Amino acid sequence: MTETIRRKIRALKDGRLSEADFLRWMENLPFSNDIHIKLDFHRKLRRGIPEVIFGQGKSVAQLRSIIAKFREMGENILITRMDAEQYRELHKKCPGLHYHAAARIVTFTAKPEIVNPGKILVLSAGASDEKVAEEAYVSSLYLGNATEKEYDVGVACLPRVLQMREKFNAYTVIIVVAGMEGALPSVVAGLTSTPIIAVPTSVGYGSSFNGVAALLSMLNSCAGGISVVNIDNGFGAAYQATLINQKIS
């Protein structure tokens, strides 16, 4: 947002932007005061991360309005929890969007801009956890982080994760996504000094209680340095990892 404001000021000085258009653009700071949706365009200045849109439950009309406002402000957009049918309907009215199907995420640009200094690693315990892991991975990239991923490295075959331990300390944060009994974050935390963000998933049989078993296991880990986000919340893990990564000098 800071760079966007600078561009607008330069355009005003150069005569490429009228005073009336500049003032109309400034009316959206700190937020767009529309009747139904109030978008927080000041958030990137306050928190270092712009507002991200939760797509699930929003109508196509609402999303079109949000997209139009982001484009008017000159900001990239990150919309999470967008299913394929919802995206197809939206794309008819808003061409130029990019859909990351595995992550269920929509962005304006196909290639993210990496601006933060450190690196983030996303691990998943099983292939069934990949949807949540991809949400974390794509979110992390589009929040400006150099991000790598390694999937299906769960504890049922310990050599898969043990062979990676020597490179764990090269990352600023490791996001570990796991369902079932949720053991993988504890194992990884025992192998590295890198902070771990654990993401329980709703993957598992009956007594996994749709992710509650993994959540409780992660919260009760005896390995220090683990923080835990909500069930299936890959985006939340990427957001927290970004805040940590931004503090690295």
Buried (B, 14 or more C-beta within 10 A) or exposed (E): BEEBBEEBEEBBEEEEBEEEEBEEBEEBBEBBEEEEBEBBBBBBEEBBBBBBBEBEEBEBEBBBBBBEBBBEBBBEBBBBBBEEEBBEBBBEEBEEBBBBEEBBBBBBEEEBEBEBBBBBBBBBBBEBBBBBBBBBBBBBBBBBBBBBBBBBBBBEEEEBBEEBEEEBEEBBBBBBBBBBBBBBBBBBBBBBEBBBBBBBBBBBEEEBBBBBBBBBBBEEBEBEBBBBBEBBBBBBBBBBBBBBBBEEE
